């Protein structure tokens, strides 16, 4: 089923919207959640919560890419669940490491209530990523969207871990510079 038809089902408040979303994007969302959480049960919980959140938050402006909309919701839910669990046991992990690597690029103290600034920031990052060469873009997205480990990214890209780390380091530097130029950092 096409994305526009699925969005129409959400707008019609049809239960079938959730079934179609799960059929088309269930594995995609599960992969996002599992990469963040490392637990199938928690990932499944996030995917189910994604459908509920999509049902409740379907924007006034229809999403251009339903996969990005649903993936963003799922990722946000998974990060929230991860932080909740991490605060209980304070263990280290790939998610914490990947998120900490971006702290120098993303301004601290961002107020989630400021929708306009948040969207402006998201759009700037989207523009930055779209201008990256394909290899850098794939490595950057794998690390900071899917939170894949450096070892996994290196294996998939057939790079040494040193080269992958170098690409990530340089790309974070470019992002930091770009956000400063945009007046967002």
C-alpha positions in Angstrom: 0.0 0.0 0.0 1.3 3.5 -0.8 2.2 5.8 2.0 -0.4 8.4 1.0 -3.1 5.7 1.3 -1.8 4.7 4.8 -1.9 8.4 5.8 -5.4 8.7 4.5 -6.4 5.7 6.7 -4.9 7.5 9.8 -6.9 10.6 8.9 -10.0 8.5 8.5 -9.2 7.0 12.0 -9.4 3.5 10.5 -7.8 0.7 12.5 -6.4 -0.6 9.3 -3.9 2.3 9.3 -2.0 0.5 12.1 -2.1 -2.9 10.4 -0.8 -1.4 7.1 1.9 0.6 8.9 3.0 -2.5 10.7 3.0 -4.6 7.5 5.0 -2.0 5.6 7.3 -0.5 8.3 7.2 -2.9 11.2 10.6 -4.5 10.4 12.1 -1.1 9.8 10.9 0.3 13.1 11.8 -2.8 14.9 15.4 -2.6 13.6 15.7 1.0 14.8 14.4 0.2 18.2 16.5 -3.0 18.5 19.7 -1.2 17.5 19.1 1.3 20.3 17.8 -1.1 23.0 19.4 -4.5 22.2 16.3 -6.3 23.5 13.5 -7.8 21.3 10.8 -7.3 23.9 11.7 -3.6 24.4 11.9 -3.1 20.7 8.5 -4.6 20.1 7.1 -2.4 22.8 8.5 0.7 21.1 7.1 -0.4 17.7 3.6 -0.8 19.2 3.9 2.5 20.9 5.0 4.0 17.6 1.7 3.1 16.0 -0.2 4.6 18.9 1.8 7.8 18.8 1.4 8.0 15.0 -2.4 7.6 15.6 -2.4 10.4 18.1 0.1 12.8 16.5 -0.6 12.5 12.8 0.3 16.1 11.8 -1.9 18.6 10.2 0.5 18.6 7.4 0.7 15.1 6.0 4.2 13.7 6.2 6.1 13.6 3.0 7.9 10.4 3.9 5.9 8.1 6.2 9.0 6.0 6.8 10.9 9.0 8.2 7.9 10.1 10.3 7.4 6.6 11.8 11.1 6.0 12.2 11.5 9.3 14.0 8.7 8.4 16.4 10.1 5.0 17.0 13.7 6.3 17.5 12.5 8.9 20.0 10.5 6.3 22.0 13.5 3.9 22.0 15.9 6.6 23.2 13.4 7.6 25.9 13.1 3.9 27.0 16.9 3.5 26.9 17.5 6.5 29.1 14.9 5.3 31.6 16.6 1.9 31.8 20.1 3.4 31.8 19.2 5.7 34.6 18.3 2.6 36.6 21.4 0.7 36.0 23.9 3.3 34.8 25.6 0.9 32.4 27.7 2.0 29.5 26.9 1.0 25.9 26.9 1.9 22.3 23.8 4.1 22.5 25.4 6.3 25.2 28.7 6.5 23.3 27.1 7.5 20.0 24.9 10.1 21.6 27.8 11.5 23.6 29.9 11.8 20.4 27.3 14.3 19.1 27.2 16.5 22.2 29.9 18.9 20.8 27.8 19.5 17.7 24.3 19.9 19.2 23.7 22.8 21.5 23.0 21.9 25.1 19.9 23.0 27.0 17.7 22.8 24.0 14.1 23.5 25.1 11.8 20.8 23.5 8.9 23.2 23.9 10.3 25.5 21.2 8.9 23.7 18.2 10.0 26.3 15.7 13.6 26.2 16.8 13.5 22.4 16.9 12.2 22.2 13.3 14.8 24.8 12.2 17.5 22.7 13.8 16.2 19.5 12.2 16.0 21.1 8.8 19.6 22.3 9.1 20.8 18.9 10.0 18.8 17.4 7.1 20.4 19.9 4.7 23.8 19.1 6.1 23.3 15.4 5.7 22.0 15.7 2.1 25.1 17.6 1.1 27.5 14.9 2.4 29.2 12.5 -0.1 27.4 9.2 -0.1 30.0 7.3 1.9 30.1 9.9 4.7 26.3 10.1 4.7 25.9 6.4 5.0 28.4 6.1 7.8 27.0 9.1 9.7 23.4 7.9 9.4 24.3 4.4 10.4 26.1 5.7 13.6 23.8 8.5 14.7 20.4 7.5 13.4 20.6 3.7 13.7 23.2 3.9 16.5 25.2 1.0 14.9 28.5 0.2 16.5 31.7 1.3 14.8 32.6 -2.4 14.3 29.3 -3.1 12.5 29.6 0.0 10.3 33.2 -0.9 9.4 32.2 -4.5 8.6 29.3 -3.4 6.3 31.4 -0.7 4.6 34.5 -2.9 4.4 36.6 -0.2 6.1 39.0 -0.5 9.0 37.5 0.7 12.3 40.2 3.4 12.3 38.9 4.7 8.9 35.3 4.6 10.2 36.2 6.5 13.3 38.1 9.1 11.2 35.1 9.6 8.9 32.8 10.1 11.9 35.3 12.5 13.6 35.7 14.6 10.5 31.9 14.6 9.7 31.1 15.7 13.3 33.6 18.6 12.8 31.9 19.6 9.6 28.5 19.4 11.3 29.7 21.6 14.1 31.1 24.2 11.7 27.9 24.1 9.6 25.6 24.6 12.6 27.7 27.6 13.7 27.5 29.1 10.2 23.7 28.6 10.4 23.7 30.4 13.8 22.3 27.3 15.5 25.2 26.5 17.7 
